[in-house]
Amino acid sequence: MTPEEYDALTPEQRTAHDAQEKAREDAEQAALPYKWSQELDHVEVAVPVPQGTKGRDLIVDLRKKKIKVGLKGKDAILEGELAREIKEEDSTWTIEDSSLVQIHLEKLNKNEWWPHVVTHHPKIDTTKIVPTNSKLSDLDGETRAMVEKMMFDNRQKALGKPTSDQLQQQELLAKLQSANPDVDFSNAKMS
């Protein structure tokens, strides 16, 4: 269905269409020999293996654009071209409870959702992804400062008080007034 056709649907038809597509997508994903999830910066893949499997029993090959996971001497469980490029040096794998290979794929481009892990497997609708909320502490210093300033300004506006920029302008005017007591700054405009 094209975006135009989707837009032409009634709200009830969209809801029914979305539910049908979600059920189809869920069935396709459940049929895969692994489970996966993603955040904007990484993809997590969980590949079940027979109980008692050791690291030495496995072949796990993580390349910039390819992945291969399997037991030595057997067909690969997961193999193919990755949906997007990864940072090989930051991508890792571990074995948990001797029955699950946990793979962390660090995305090269941290600003896009992957439609699938490998290109020959069914896609998910990335437009329906709802990202998890991040904590301020997860953000880098510059981004965190910008978000905190926006939050402060929104609180100030809601209370009918001056924003951080307006407070800064008031401070500057007060300094100018004290440095030049004989000049009237009451009608001064700041830009």
Secondary structure per residue as TSV (DSSP state, phi and psi in degrees):
chain	resnum	aa	ss	phi	psi
A	1	M	-	360.0	133.9
A	2	T	-	-79.4	159.3
A	3	P	H	-57.7	-34.2
A	4	E	H	-66.6	-42.1
A	5	E	H	-64.5	-40.1
A	6	Y	H	-63.0	-44.1
A	7	D	H	-63.0	-27.6
A	8	A	H	-78.0	-12.5
A	9	L	S	-71.3	152.9
A	10	T	-	-74.0	162.4
A	11	P	H	-54.9	-38.7
A	12	E	H	-66.8	-41.4
A	13	Q	H	-65.6	-38.2
A	14	R	H	-62.9	-44.6
A	15	T	H	-59.7	-45.4
A	16	A	H	-65.3	-43.3
A	17	H	H	-62.4	-45.9
A	18	D	H	-61.3	-41.3
A	19	A	H	-65.5	-41.3
A	20	Q	H	-64.8	-44.5
A	21	E	H	-65.2	-39.8
A	22	K	H	-63.8	-42.0
A	23	A	H	-64.2	-42.5
A	24	R	H	-62.6	-46.3
A	25	E	H	-61.9	-44.5
A	26	D	H	-60.9	-41.1
A	27	A	H	-65.8	-41.9
A	28	E	H	-64.0	-42.6
A	29	Q	H	-68.5	-37.3
A	30	A	H	-66.0	-26.2
A	31	A	T	-79.7	-11.7
A	32	L	S	-69.2	152.3
A	33	P	S	-80.9	19.2
A	34	Y	S	-157.0	165.9
A	35	K	E	-115.6	148.1
A	36	W	E	-147.3	155.9
A	37	S	E	-147.5	168.7
A	38	Q	E	-151.8	155.0
A	39	E	-	-119.8	175.6
A	40	L	S	-61.6	-28.8
A	41	D	S	-100.4	-12.0
A	42	H	E	-156.3	165.1
A	43	V	E	-122.8	136.3
A	44	E	E	-111.0	129.1
A	45	V	E	-124.0	132.3
A	46	A	E	-117.6	117.1
A	47	V	E	-113.0	113.2
A	48	P	E	-68.4	140.0
A	49	V	-	-133.3	162.9
A	50	P	-	-57.5	142.2
A	51	Q	T	-54.2	135.8
A	52	G	T	94.3	0.8
A	53	T	-	-66.6	136.2
A	54	K	-	-109.0	161.7
A	55	G	G	-55.9	-37.0
A	56	R	G	-69.4	-15.5
A	57	D	G	-84.2	-7.6
A	58	L	E	-107.0	155.1
A	59	I	E	-117.5	113.7
A	60	V	E	-126.4	113.9
A	61	D	E	-123.4	112.3
A	62	L	E	-111.2	112.2
A	63	R	-	-114.4	169.4
A	64	K	S	-51.7	-38.1
A	65	K	S	-130.8	6.8
A	66	K	E	-136.1	155.5
A	67	I	E	-140.3	144.8
A	68	K	E	-146.0	126.6
A	69	V	E	-136.4	127.5
A	70	G	E	-173.7	176.7
A	71	L	E	-91.4	140.2
A	72	K	T	-56.0	135.4
A	73	G	T	80.8	1.0
A	74	K	S	-124.6	167.6
A	75	D	-	-64.1	147.5
A	76	A	E	-63.8	143.5
A	77	I	E	-79.5	-40.2
A	78	L	E	-138.1	122.5
A	79	E	E	-154.4	138.2
A	80	G	E	156.3	-173.9
A	81	E	E	-82.7	128.8
A	82	L	B	-66.9	152.1
A	83	A	S	-59.7	-38.2
A	84	R	S	-143.5	171.2
A	85	E	-	-75.8	149.6
A	86	I	B	-119.5	164.3
A	87	K	-	-88.6	105.7
A	88	E	G	-57.2	-43.7
A	89	E	G	-67.8	-19.9
A	90	D	G	-105.3	0.7
A	91	S	-	-96.4	137.2
A	92	T	E	-138.4	169.0
A	93	W	E	-145.1	151.6
A	94	T	E	-141.2	164.8
A	95	I	E	-113.5	130.2
A	96	E	E	-113.2	136.4
A	97	D	T	51.3	27.6
A	98	S	T	53.2	23.0
A	99	S	T	-145.5	2.4
A	100	L	E	-146.5	123.5
A	101	V	E	-91.6	116.0
A	102	Q	E	-97.7	122.3
A	103	I	E	-118.4	129.0
A	104	H	E	-109.0	115.0
A	105	L	E	-106.7	113.7
A	106	E	E	-83.0	117.7
A	107	K	B	-68.2	139.9
A	108	L	S	-72.4	-46.5
A	109	N	S	-98.5	110.8
A	110	K	T	-89.2	13.9
A	111	N	T	-119.8	27.4
A	112	E	S	-148.9	149.5
A	113	W	-	-89.0	142.4
A	114	W	-	-86.1	136.1
A	115	P	S	-79.3	-19.2
A	116	H	-	-165.0	169.2
A	117	V	S	-79.6	-54.2
A	118	V	B	-115.1	148.9
A	119	T	T	-64.7	-23.0
A	120	H	T	-92.5	4.9
A	121	H	S	-99.4	159.9
A	122	P	-	-57.8	145.9
A	123	K	-	-90.0	156.2
A	124	I	-	-104.5	160.3
A	125	D	-	-84.8	102.7
A	126	T	G	-70.0	-15.3
A	127	T	G	-74.1	-14.9
A	128	K	G	-97.7	2.6
A	129	I	-	-71.6	131.2
A	130	V	-	-109.2	107.5
A	131	P	-	-66.6	150.1
A	132	T	-	-73.8	148.5
A	133	N	-	-69.9	136.8
A	134	S	-	-98.5	160.2
A	135	K	-	-92.8	152.0
A	136	L	G	-55.7	-35.3
A	137	S	G	-67.5	-17.6
A	138	D	G	-78.5	-15.9
A	139	L	S	-86.4	153.4
A	140	D	-	-71.3	163.6
A	141	G	H	-54.6	-46.7
A	142	E	H	-66.5	-44.8
A	143	T	H	-65.9	-41.1
A	144	R	H	-62.1	-43.4
A	145	A	H	-62.1	-40.4
A	146	M	H	-65.7	-43.5
A	147	V	H	-65.5	-42.6
A	148	E	H	-62.6	-39.5
A	149	K	H	-63.4	-43.8
A	150	M	H	-63.3	-41.1
A	151	M	H	-64.2	-43.7
A	152	F	H	-60.2	-48.2
A	153	D	H	-61.7	-39.3
A	154	N	H	-65.5	-40.5
A	155	R	H	-63.9	-43.8
A	156	Q	H	-61.4	-45.4
A	157	K	H	-61.4	-43.3
A	158	A	H	-62.0	-31.6
A	159	L	T	-89.8	-1.0
A	160	G	T	73.4	24.2
A	161	K	-	-105.9	164.2
A	162	P	-	-67.7	147.0
A	163	T	-	-77.2	174.6
A	164	S	H	-61.2	-38.7
A	165	D	H	-65.4	-41.9
A	166	Q	H	-66.2	-38.9
A	167	L	H	-63.2	-40.5
A	168	Q	H	-63.3	-41.0
A	169	Q	H	-65.0	-42.3
A	170	Q	H	-61.5	-40.5
A	171	E	H	-62.6	-44.4
A	172	L	H	-63.1	-43.1
A	173	L	H	-62.8	-40.9
A	174	A	H	-63.5	-40.0
A	175	K	H	-66.1	-43.4
A	176	L	H	-61.9	-41.7
A	177	Q	H	-63.7	-42.2
A	178	S	H	-71.2	-30.6
A	179	A	H	-77.8	-24.2
A	180	N	-	-131.9	72.4
A	181	P	T	-64.1	-23.6
A	182	D	T	-89.2	2.3
A	183	V	S	-105.4	137.3
A	184	D	-	-90.9	113.9
A	185	F	-	-103.1	11.5
A	186	S	T	-63.7	-28.9
A	187	N	T	-104.9	15.1
A	188	A	-	-69.5	138.4
A	189	K	-	-110.1	132.5
A	190	M	-	-107.3	138.5
A	191	S	-	-134.6	360.0
